[in-house]
Amino acid sequence: MSYDLNLIPAHWDADAIRGWFDARANYEVQGAEIGYLNRDTGVYFGFRLFAAPSDADEEEGGPGAPFVGFNMNFARPSVFALEAASEVGAFVEAFSCSVQDPQGAMGEGRWSPELFTAAWTHGNLAGYQIMAERGMHGGVRVAPDRMERAWRWNVMRSAVQAAFNAAGRDVFTPMLMWTVAKPDGEVRTAATWTRGVATMIPAAAEAVILVRPGKPSLMSRITGNTGNRRMEVALVPMVALMQAIDMEREQTAGGEVLAASGLDEVFDAAVRGFTFGGSPRAVFDAVPPDRVLDAEG
């Protein structure tokens, strides 16, 4: 189950097309196959170059000229369509493409991000229903506005980190990940704050993963081999952390952040009273981005 588009450049130049994709972030080009994966957001989809359409393509209603095919699966988070619309739109503009939509939303002609998003969303809801009928209930369901809030931070996270780096500020900007807390099953977005690491926690985070080095064993202290100490982890609601420590707020291109100190003593004072587990798996389950589905689906 997927959504397909045929993108027909005004002038066909396969090398120029591959070069355009290769120069953009998150793409991998292998011959006629072009894959997109944003590791911060988890969004993925694909393109393929069709340099010489066959007679069968024309008989089936495909373009009678070389084209670039776009493909993205259904039964995915709604934010996939938002990110794909931006990327497809950029390609259409760069190569003055006409668009053929086999699903019928845009027909043949001009690209419309609004029609694309609406049509993909309609098909995506049908994909959810088919999953349910087949007994496939993997992942979690969350409200679309929560999903989009986390996605918008993750889209901008790299740019925010680059801005801090350019300003000479030694801070870390974490991505937001989806977690299911143990044992209560609460689903929250979470950012990490590690002891000793100055961190700009996105205000959009619903929880914070606190990470501190575990205590070295007796033998590791004797041998001096303390480099592989296990990490202790706690997952706490953002509200609870904000009650435990005052953090300065800053505005960034990705939204508001809260500055968490890199001083060990500040971290230790802030996390006093929170319960730590011996490993992340003891505290929460991480949910892959493509398994965070819309609650209204």
C-alpha positions in Angstrom: 0.0 0.0 0.0 1.6 3.2 -1.1 1.2 6.6 -2.8 2.8 7.2 -6.1 3.5 10.2 -8.3 5.1 10.6 -11.7 7.2 13.8 -11.9 8.1 14.8 -15.5 10.9 17.3 -15.8 10.7 20.0 -18.5 14.2 18.9 -19.6 15.5 15.4 -19.0 19.0 15.2 -17.6 19.6 12.1 -15.5 23.0 13.1 -14.3 21.7 16.5 -13.2 18.8 14.9 -11.4 21.0 12.4 -9.5 23.4 15.3 -8.7 20.6 17.4 -7.3 19.5 14.6 -5.0 23.0 13.7 -4.0 23.7 17.3 -2.9 20.7 17.4 -0.5 20.7 16.2 3.0 19.2 12.8 3.9 19.4 11.3 0.3 21.3 8.2 -0.9 21.6 7.8 -4.7 22.3 4.3 -6.2 21.9 4.4 -9.9 18.2 4.9 -10.7 17.2 4.3 -7.1 17.1 7.3 -4.7 16.3 6.8 -1.1 15.4 9.5 1.5 15.8 8.9 5.3 15.9 11.7 7.9 17.5 10.1 10.9 16.2 12.9 13.2 12.6 12.6 12.2 12.5 8.9 11.0 10.7 9.9 7.8 11.6 7.8 4.7 10.4 7.5 1.1 11.9 6.8 -2.3 12.3 8.1 -5.9 13.2 6.2 -9.0 14.4 7.5 -12.4 12.6 6.1 -15.4 14.7 7.3 -18.4 13.0 5.2 -21.1 9.3 4.5 -20.5 8.1 1.3 -22.1 5.1 0.8 -24.4 3.4 -0.9 -21.5 3.8 2.3 -19.4 2.0 4.3 -22.1 -0.8 1.7 -22.4 -1.3 1.7 -18.6 -1.6 5.5 -18.6 2.0 6.3 -17.5 4.0 9.2 -18.9 5.1 9.0 -22.5 8.4 10.7 -21.5 11.2 10.1 -19.0 10.1 10.7 -15.5 11.0 10.4 -11.8 8.7 8.2 -9.8 7.9 9.0 -6.2 6.7 6.4 -3.7 5.8 6.5 0.0 4.1 3.8 2.0 0.7 4.1 3.8 0.1 3.2 7.4 2.7 5.7 8.5 2.6 8.8 10.8 0.8 11.8 9.3 4.0 13.9 9.5 5.5 11.7 6.7 3.3 13.7 4.3 4.4 17.0 5.6 8.1 16.2 5.1 7.5 14.5 1.7 5.5 17.5 0.4 8.5 19.8 1.1 11.0 17.5 -0.7 8.8 16.7 -3.7 7.9 20.4 -4.0 11.6 21.3 -4.0 12.3 18.8 -6.8 9.3 19.9 -8.9 10.5 23.5 -8.7 14.1 22.8 -9.4 13.3 20.8 -12.6 10.0 22.6 -13.7 8.1 19.3 -13.5 4.6 18.5 -14.5 2.9 16.0 -12.3 0.9 12.9 -13.0 -1.0 11.6 -10.0 -2.3 8.0 -10.6 -4.5 8.3 -7.5 -6.3 11.1 -9.2 -6.0 13.9 -6.6 -4.0 16.2 -8.8 -4.7 14.5 -12.2 -2.1 15.6 -14.7 -0.5 19.0 -14.4 0.6 21.3 -11.6 2.0 20.2 -8.2 -0.2 21.0 -5.2 1.2 20.2 -1.7 -2.3 20.7 -0.2 -3.9 18.1 -2.6 -1.0 15.8 -2.1 -1.2 15.9 1.7 -5.0 15.5 1.7 -4.9 12.6 -0.8 -2.1 10.8 1.0 -3.8 11.3 4.4 -7.0 9.8 3.0 -5.1 6.7 1.7 -3.2 6.5 5.0 -6.4 6.2 7.0 -7.4 3.3 4.8 -4.1 1.8 5.5 -4.7 2.0 9.2 -8.1 0.2 8.7 -6.5 -2.6 6.7 -3.8 -3.0 9.5 -6.6 -3.3 12.1 -8.5 -5.9 10.0 -5.4 -8.0 9.7 -4.8 -7.8 13.4 -1.7 -5.6 13.0 -1.6 -3.3 16.0 2.1 -2.5 16.4 3.2 0.8 17.7 1.3 3.5 19.6 -1.4 6.0 18.8 -1.1 9.7 19.7 -2.9 12.9 18.8 -1.7 14.4 15.5 -0.9 17.8 17.1 1.5 16.0 19.6 3.1 14.2 16.7 3.6 17.3 14.7 5.0 19.2 17.6 7.8 16.6 18.1 8.4 16.4 14.3 8.8 20.2 13.9 11.5 20.2 16.6 13.3 17.2 15.1 13.2 18.8 11.6 15.1 21.8 12.9 17.3 20.1 15.4 20.4 19.9 13.2 20.1 23.6 12.3 19.8 24.6 15.9 22.8 22.5 16.8 24.8 24.1 13.9 23.9 27.6 15.1 25.1 26.8 18.6 28.4 25.3 17.2 28.9 28.4 15.0 28.5 30.6 18.1 31.2 28.6 19.8 28.8 27.3 22.4 29.6 23.8 23.7 26.0 22.5 24.2 24.1 19.5 22.9 20.6 19.7 21.3 18.9 16.4 21.6 16.2 15.0 19.3 12.8 14.1 20.7 12.1 10.4 20.8 8.9 8.6 21.7 8.9 6.5 24.8 6.5 4.2 26.7 7.2 4.4 30.4 7.4 1.2 32.5 5.3 0.1 34.2 2.5 2.6 33.7 2.6 2.6 29.9 2.5 6.4 29.6 3.5 7.5 26.0 5.6 10.7 26.0 8.2 12.4 23.8 11.5 12.6 25.6 14.8 14.4 25.3 18.0 13.2 27.0 20.1 15.1 29.6 23.3 13.3 30.5 25.4 14.2 33.6 28.3 16.4 32.6 26.7 17.5 29.3 25.3 21.0 28.9 22.1 20.4 27.0 19.4 22.6 25.4 16.3 20.6 26.2 13.4 21.5 23.7 10.5 23.0 25.6 8.3 20.7 23.4 9.6 17.7 25.3 7.0 15.9 27.4 9.6 14.1 29.5 13.4 14.0 30.0 15.6 10.9 30.0 18.2 11.5 32.8 21.4 9.6 32.2 24.3 9.2 34.7 27.3 6.9 34.9 26.7 3.8 37.0 29.0 3.1 39.9 32.1 1.1 38.9 32.5 -2.4 40.2 35.2 -3.4 42.7 37.2 -5.2 40.0 36.9 -2.3 37.6 38.3 0.0 40.4 41.1 -2.4 41.1 42.1 -2.7 37.4 41.4 0.9 36.5 39.1 -0.2 33.7 36.2 2.1 34.4 35.5 3.2 30.8 32.6 0.8 30.2 30.5 1.5 33.2 26.8 0.8 32.8 24.6 3.9 32.6 21.7 4.5 35.1 18.6 6.0 33.6 15.5 7.8 34.8 12.5 9.0 32.8 10.7 11.9 34.4 7.9 14.2 33.2 9.2 17.6 32.0 7.0 19.3 34.6 8.6 17.4 37.4 12.1 18.3 36.2 11.2 22.0 35.9 10.0 21.9 39.5 13.3 20.5 40.6 15.6 22.9 38.8 15.5 26.4 37.4 16.6 26.5 33.8 17.0 29.6 31.6 14.9 29.8 28.5 16.1 30.7 25.0 14.5 31.1 21.6 15.9 29.2 18.7 15.0 28.6 15.1 13.4 25.3 16.2 11.5 26.8 19.1 12.1 27.4 22.8 14.7 25.5 24.7 15.7 25.2 28.3 19.4 25.3 29.2 20.4 22.3 31.4 23.8 22.7 33.1 26.8 20.6 32.3 28.0 20.8 35.9 27.9 17.5 37.7 26.8 19.1 41.0 23.9 20.9 39.3 22.7 17.6 37.6 23.0 15.7 40.9 21.0 18.3 42.8 18.3 18.4 40.1 17.8 14.6 39.9 17.8 13.9 43.7 14.7 12.0 44.5 14.1 10.5 41.1 14.2 6.8 40.7 16.9 5.4 38.4 17.0 2.1 36.7 20.0 0.0 35.7 19.4 0.3 31.9 17.1 2.1 29.5 15.1 -1.0 28.9 14.2 -1.3 32.6 12.7 2.2 32.5 11.0 2.6 29.1 10.5 1.2 25.6 11.6 3.4 22.7 9.1 3.5 19.8 10.4 3.7 16.3 9.2 6.9 14.6 7.2 5.1 11.9 5.3 3.2 14.6 3.9 6.4 16.2 0.5 6.5 14.4 -2.3 9.0 14.4 -4.8 8.5 17.2 -7.7 9.4 14.9 -6.8 6.8 12.3 
